[in-house]
Amino acid sequence: MSLTNEKRSPTSSTTEVKLTMTDPLESHTDPTNPFAFTPPQLSALMDPKNMVLLSQFGGLQGVALGLHASLTLGLSTMEQTSHAVSPNSSPEEINDEKLATMRSRDSVFGLNILPPVKSKTIFELMWCAFKDRTLILLTVAAVVSLGIGLYEDIAQPEFDKHGNRIPGVKWVEGVAIIVAVLIVILVGSINDFQKEKQFQKLNAKKEDRMVKATREGAMTMLSVHDILVGDILHLEPGDIVAADGLFIDGHQLKCDESAATGESDEIPKSQAMDPFILSGSKVVEGIGSYLVTGVGVHSYNGRILMALRTKIQSTPLQEKLNDLAEMIAKVGSVAGLIMLVAVLIRYFVGWTVPGMMPTVATTIVADVMNILIVVVTIVVVAVPEGLPLAVTLALAYATQRMLKDNNLVRVLAACETMGNVTTVCSDKTGTLTQNKMTVVAGTLGAFLDFDAIAGDLDPKIAPLVLLLVHDGIAINSTAFQDEEGGEFVGNKTETALLTFAQNTGAAHYTTLRTQYPTEQMYPFSSSRKAMATVVRMPHPTVPGQVIFRAHVKGASEIVMGYCSKIITATGATTPLSDDDRQHITSLIQTYASKSLRTIGLAYRDFEQWPPNDDSFDSLLNDLVMLSVVGIEDPLRPGVKEAVRACQQAGVIVRMVTGDNLITAKSIAQQCGIYHGNGIVMEGPVFRALSETEMDAILPRLQVLARSSPQDKQLLVGRLQAMDDVVAVTGDGTNDGPALKMANVGFSMGITGTEVAKEASSIILMDDNFSSIVKAIMWGRCVNDSVKKFLEFQLTVNITAVMLTFISAVVSSEQKSVLTAVQLLWVNLIMDTFAALALATDAPTEALLVDRVPEPRSAPLISFKMWKMIIGQAIFQIAVTLVLLYGDLIHNNSENDELQTIVFNTFVFCQLFNEINCRRIDSKLNVFSNILANRFFVFIFVLCVFLQCVIVNFGGAAFQVTRVDGTAWAISIVIGLFSLPVGMAVRLIPDELFGFVFYGRPKSRERYLGGQVPSMVCATDNDCVVYQGSSDTTDQEQSVVTIGIDDHVILLQLYNKMIWLTSPVNYQCLFQALNRHEGCSSIEFQTPIWLYDKNFCPIFIFAPSSPRHHLFASHCHSLYSTTTNERTSERTNERTIGYNDCDDDCDDDDANGHSTTASCHPKRLFLNFQIRFPSHGTYEVPHP
């Protein structure tokens, strides 16, 4: 392409601008586009980055001119038309209609929203559901049955030999099956349709966020969806770029473009070298502003996302259930095949009886098809389509409700994982505290301590001192004042400081911020705990010359460590003496002990800039100390209760904060995280420990202060190595790796950076710790809901298959007591309605009280569930068979009325067992909170109503007949008996049932893990004799059976350790066995939890008459050791005690580590003895 000698620019008055993909410089002729560019033309700038094309467009100024955008004022509601719309349009030609078009930028450049993923229509979903092989087979069989039925009805005589009219209803069953299949497909498709709509709404909410922009000359916050081409956006560390654009100005702005380009290098941005800001990239350092040139599908990231759209991935629980459903389907198919063979054999053997062999071929085909239909229906019932539906419904319901609880779920799997969380590592600011910061105390230099803002400031202070403080606050911050509400917006520490400056007579912050040109900015970094801004200003004493002043702000003790001078009351500087340093240090500790965050302000003047070394580290020496301020950030209401709820739920809460040790400890004590027996440690100290030392202190580590994001990541990794399921909160860019590593990452919706949000699984919309507790409740609720449904469905599966199989084989006509249409109705109850009813229970506080987290490796079907499934199946099979073949109703087993009663009884057993399945624990009140779930009540009433309609009006379609009130009473009363049967099953001891069920070594290995010893036997009442292989590994990972007071306990040993915890989950470790065989006796004085190597509670053991005592001795006497001679046996006794501790036992060493051995409030003590008859005393190590 050749260019004329005249400079060819899109904004040139002699050139018409048109965009084509072949020549981006050609002018466009679109009359509806009043701008100089079209979206593809601007895209050509960014992909690939094209400096030559940018220059031909007139550079940044030319692009801004062509987009009618001001680089200083941003967009305006009234667009300026002083420059040409296009080279062929003069300002005089612009009419009102064209102005309206100009304002509608979105009509030309689009919105910053990607079009929703095309969802399947209801008919497409129905077709997908119908493609199920078993449904197709059933439909084909039903069509054949319909054809045979029609043929027989047409061919049969109109009257029988007695003159009675023969009803032509043999076609009804085929039609009824087809209708039933259509209903099953329709209901399932509607559920899928609703589910997709819910997830689309959730994704739309998930993608929305706020960005900082300039419009009409004022800074404001915009939703990313409201960004337009021509907007001026501002970037800070941690932001994810929301739209393509061109760099305007900034300081040390660097972007990680790996998400867009695959290159992991940090790219510095400048107008000369690389002004292209790519959407989807992450701001890793510096600040800056840029002009938006591409949004939505026309942006770099938008095009990538459109090309990479994939289906929602299955969650771990969904994958587990899919595997289980597949396994159950195989079992059901095998059962159906066995039934088909058995019934066919029975059918053909019956021909040997004189007169039983059919004489018409259609009769044989009809009989075989009826058998096949019942068998296929059994397979349809056995295939648990409802399992994936149940977890999907539970997740969809939970995510919608969690959003109301201020939890925005980004990763569906996090819903499930929260139910298994054992540890929460929480930030302090904004999560445990309100993030409403106020300066309440401080010091100017070392000469004036003040309280309560301006009231105590001495009016005799030199104005220069206050001016220095005000300059340092206004210049060295990025927060701004909202034009509408007048409140400061941005980092809460900065907003507190700006409010303090405003209240102490400072000029408007914009005046202070703009009076001197900024030369360099060093944004805040969590690693250096400080930030700085360098400005050029007139020399204070030498007229006509300039100096460069660096204002520094950061953690008070860190800033003070870099100071060598201090300001005086007159504004002069003097060397920082030891007395001054001690005074300020004492003041910092006093503020910290009052839970105040302390911030230090300092400055330094330079004769030239940049100096020989312009790195940040070169600034951090020879500073002048200006001030230390104490900022109050009160605890959030309800935090103490939320922390206590976590602890009751077996979840350990740890505080990980960047604040100093004293402040962190004080806040942790207030909210109940830190107790006297815990450890408070600083990040650098923790980082220096070996892995062995870390593992030793982790059970008691409660606060990690002055920690960096790397410390948080290290802590998460070590906890996970100890089989903890870890939830982490984070708000900064550098928290990203820890949030990604954690099993569940919580980012802050208000204060969190976009990088943190992108790395997290759940966003706390209110930054509140209490929302984490709600997430734990919802996680447990989701897992429980799926287990409830699983328990219900397996019970129906077992009962339906067994009842159908037995009745079909026994029947002389090879007819099942439950027909195909009846089984499809049961399938509808079981799959869809039960999923809706049981998957929509809301969480309650009971999910947290005295219940420890389940490990993710725990089987889906627990002891208690197997008890209920087997117990209910035995009851239902027994009562239906007794009704069918007993002499209770004095009817033939193939009598229509009796079969209707059996069908009715079977359905009511399922409906009442659905109530029974609302609890999967051992508690007896199954009606607890039942009215709170309107879905459950509605579906239960609906199913009862439909069952009544079917029995009374189903007739030939359902092969039922009307029954009298007595028959209804029998069915309902027997069904109602499912509730007391469930109560009786719950009263069966878990320990006894578990021992019976997992009696085989392979079963124990499958459910408990580890290697099974060659022989385990129990002797006496409280003694274990362990006889295993001489191989150490086998002994270290063995299952040992202990019999105590008629309770049988399975205890998992690993690494020669037994984990015992109190009912509130405080873990105490002691050595139980050495390599030698021996007899170990353990005396329990309080109920304890027994854990396996995954911290999975095997059982809770409570002695028949526990003795509850409080440990009475001093807090430091954790271990009381006595060695006694008893005949030839030496006994080692240890007592572990928890008591109510006085403040004086809360002693710390110089590093802030607790010296208290054990001092946990209101805990019962555990006394145990370990006897080794031939090996003497065995030392019990410190935890």
Buried (B, 14 or more C-beta within 10 A) or exposed (E): EEEEEEEBBBBBEEBBBBBEEEEBBBBBEEEEBBBBBBBBBBBBBBBEBBBEBBEBBBBBEBBBBBBBBBBEBBBBEEBEBEEBBBBBBEEEEBEEEBBEBBBEBBEBBBBBBBEEBEBBEEEEBBEBBBEBEBBEBBBEBBBBBBBBBBBBBEEEEEEEEEEEEEEBEBBBBBBBBBBBBBBBBBBBBBBBBEBBEBBEBBBEBBBEBBBBBBBEEBBBEBEBBBBBBBBBBBBBBBBBBBBBBBBBBBBBBBBBBBBBBEEEEBBEBEBEEBBBBBBBBBBBBBBBBBBBBBBBBBBBBBBBBEEEEEEEEBBEBBBBBBEBBEEBBEEBBEBBEEBBEBBBEBBEEEEEEEEEEEEEEBEBBBBBBBBBBBBBBBBBBBBBBBBBBBBBBBBBBBBBBBBEBBBBBBBBBBBBBBBBBBBBBBBBBBBBBBBEBBBBBBBBBBBBBBEEBEEEBEEEBBEEBBBBBBBBBBBBBBBBBBEEEEEBBBBBBBBBBBBBBBBBEBBEBEEBBEEBEBBBBBBBBBEBBBBBBBBBBEEEEEEEEBBBBBBBBBBBBBBBEBBEBBBBBEBEBBEBEEEBBEBBBEBBBBBBEBBBBBBBBBBBEBEEBEBEEBEBEEBBEEBBBBBBBBBBBBBBEEBBEBBBBBBBBBBBBBBBBBBBBBBBBBBBBBBBBBBBBBBBBBBEBBBEBEEEEBBBBBBBBBBBBBBBBBBBBBBBBBBBEBBBBBBBBBBBBBBBBBBBBBBBBBBBBBBBBBBBBBBBBBBBBBBBBBBBBBBBBBBBBBBBBBBBBBBBBBBBBBBBBBBBBBBBBBBEEBBBBBBBBBBBBBBBBBBBBBBBBBBBBBBEEBBBEEBBBBBBEBBBBBBBBBBBBBBBBBBBBEBBBEBBBEEEBEBEBBBEBBBBBBBBBBBBBBBBBBBBBBBBEBEBEBEEEBEEBEBBEEBBEBBBEBBEEBBEEBBBBBBBBEBEEEBBEBBBEBBBBBBEBBEEBBEBBBBEBBBEBBEEBEEBBEBBBBBBBEEBEBEEEBBBBBEBEEEEEBBBBBBBBBBBEEBBBBBBBBEBBBBBBBBBBBBBBBBBBBEEEBBBBBEBBBBBBBBBBBBBBBBBBBBEEBEEBEBEEBBEEBBEEEEEEEEEEBBBBBBBBBBEBEEEBBBBEEEBBBEBBBBBEEBBBBBBEBBBEEEEBBEBEEB
